[in-house]
Amino acid sequence: MPFTKSFGKGALEALRGLVTSFKGLAKGNKGASKGFRVSGAGARWGLGGRNRPRKAEPNFVVLVFIKYTGWIRESQESMQLNSVENDLAEVLKYLGYRHGDTNTTWRLLIDFDLKYTDDAGQTKVLKGINPTRAAILNAIEESGKTGRSGLVYFGGHGEYATRGTSVLKPIQGGTQYTVTAPVDTQEGPSETKSSFLLAIDGGRIYGEDIISCLPEEVSGECIHTVAIDACHSAGVAS
């Protein structure tokens, strides 16, 4: 299936074109392979969907925004992302989120509380839900089972390191993030580096993890979109 790639778009900016793809969704054959589009700050990838358009809206939305409050690296560099609260509010506004909406399945995995006023003027506090690796992948998998179109959006840290594990060490006033030694292989310690997304429990989410959570086959009338607003997003997409 054809890939398309264009560089130089941030995920928030690219989201406008991606959401528009739901409204002018390409209709393919029943039982076609999964439609999968990934967008990020480094690259935008598209797969599938080429025939006559039809109107459609995303039936599920998974939003993952992680602030990493109090996190530091071994170098003492802060990892806290203060902008994600505003980013989440912007995405909710653009997607037309309304409190109590039952037409779309919304799954918000965030490590902070957000007071949000929707376009109907209703204000509620969106409570933080621990966005662990397992929780994020489970939300994607469960949403994908609907057999409908959907959007997954990740806003947080992307890392590039040898395959292995990450360790979180409690320190005074926060958490220290450490990349441990690479995993061992039959040839010895792995030196292969890969891009991944960082969950709140230090869990690593690789591109293949996301793809494996989506159904192998979808109807020709739906498409799954993944938007990544993180460093090394192009590597995750590939």
N, C-alpha and C positions, 0 to 999 in steps of 0.2 A: 504494500500500500504506500502511496506517496507521502513523503514528508515535506513540509515547508518550514523555512526558518528565516526569521528576520531579527536583527539585533538592534539594540539601542532603546528599547521600551521598558520602562518600569512596570511592575505588575499592576499597580493602581491605574496607570494610564491605559495599559493594555486591556484592563478589565472592561472598558467601554466597548471595545471591539468584540471581546469574548461574550459578553452578555447579549450583544446584538446578534451573535451567532445563534442564540436560542430563539430569537424572534424571526430570523430568516433561516431556520434550520434546514439543512439539506436532508432530503429523504432518500434513503437507499433501499436495498432489498431486505426483506424480512430475514432474520437469522444471520445478518452480516456480522463480521468481526467487530469487536468493540470500537466505537468511535472514541478517540482519546486525544485531547489537546492539552498541551502544557505550555504555560507562559511564565516567564520570570524576568528579573531585571537584566539577566544576561542573554536570554534567548527566548524565542517563541516557536513552539513546535505545533504542527497540526497534522492530524491523521484522519482520513476518511471523509465521507460526506460530500458528494459532488453533483447530485441530480437536482430535480426541481425543488424549490424551497417551499416550506410550509411554516405557519406560525406556531410557536411553542414557547413555553416559559420553563425555567428550571423547576422541577418538582421536588428536588431536595438540594439543600445548601449546607455544606459543612465548612464552618469558619474556625480556623485555628490561629489564635494570636497569642504570642507568648512574650511577656515583658522581662522575665528572668530577674526579678527584683533582688538586688543584693548580690548578684553573681559577679565573680571576678575570675580572671585567668591566673595561672601560676605567676605570670609576669606582673600581677596586680592591676592589670588593665580591666576596667569595668566592662561587663557584658550587658548591663541593664539597657533595655530598649524603651526609652520613655515615649517614643512617638507612636507605639502600637495602639494606644487607647484612641488617639485621634484617627489613626488608620482604620480601626474597626468601625468607628462612628461613620467615617466616610463611605466605607463599603456597605454598611447597613443602609445608609441613606440612598446610595445609588441603586441598590437592589430593591428598594422600596419595602424594607422590613417594617412590619407592623406587629405590635404586641398582640398575641392571641391569634395570629394568622394560622388557619387550618388548611389552607390550600397548598402551602409549601411546607415540607418537613425541614425545620431548622435545627441544626446541631451546632452549638457554640461551645468550643473548648478553649477557655481563656484562663489565665492565672491571675486575674484581677477582676474587680467589680466595676461595671460601667453604668452610670446613670444616663439613660438614653431616652430622648423624646422623639417619637415617630412622627410621620407626616400627618397623622390624624390628631396630633397634639397631646397624645397620651404619654406620660412619663413613668418609666419603671426602671428598677435597677436590675441589670443583667448580672447574675451571680457567676463568679468564677467556678469553673469545673477543672480539676486537676488534669491538664493536657499531657498525660503520660504517653509513651509510645504505644502501649496496648490500647489506651482509650482512643487515640487518634485513628489508628488502623481499624479498630472495631467500628468506629463511627462511619468511616468510609465504606467498610464492607457491608454494614447493615443498611446504609443508605443506598448502596448499589443494588441491593436485592429488590428494590422497588420496581426495577425494570423500566424506570423513567429517566428523563434527562436530569442532569445534576451538575453542581459546581462545588469543587473543593478548593478552598483558598487557605494558603499557609503564609503567615507573617511572623517571622522570627529569625533565628540564626541558622545559617547554612555553614557547614564546616568542610574542610578538605584534609583528610588524614589517612594514614594506613588503616586497613581494616582491623578492628579490634574493639575494645570497649572504652567507655568513658566512666570516670569516677567523680562523684560529687562529695566534697568534704565540708562538713559544717564548720564555719569559722565564726568569730565574733561579728555579729551584725550581718551575716550573709552566708554565701556558699562559694567554695572554690571549685572551679571546673578543671579537671585534669584529663588529658588523653593518655591512656595507659599504653603499655607495650603492645605491639601488633600481635595478632593471633598467629600461632604456629601452624605450619603446613608440613607436608612430608619433605619438602625441600628446605625447611627451616622457617624462621620468622618471615611473615609476609611483608614485602616492601611495596606492594601495590597500594597506591593511594586512590581514594574514591571520595566523591562528594556525597554529603548526606545532610538531612535536616535534624535539628537537635530538639528533642522533646524535653519537658520540664523535669523528667526523672533521669536525664542524661542519656536516654535511649536514642539510638540512631535510626533514622528512617531513610532508606535508600530508595531510588526511583523504582526499582523492581518490587519493593515492598508495597508501594502505592498501587502499581499496576496489578499485583497479585490479589489485591483486595477488591478489584473491580471484576464484574462478570466476564467470562470468556466470550460470551455472545450477548448482543443486545439487539433489539428490533431496529429496523432501518430508520425509525422515526425518533430515535433519541441519540444524544451525544453526551459524553462525560467530559467535563472540562476541569483541569487542574491548573490553578494559578499559584505561582510561588514568588513571594516577595522576600528574598533572602540572598545572601552571598552564595556564590557557587551554584546558583539555580540552573545554569546551563548544564553543569555536570550532572545534577540530579535528573534533569530532563533527558539526558542522553543515556 
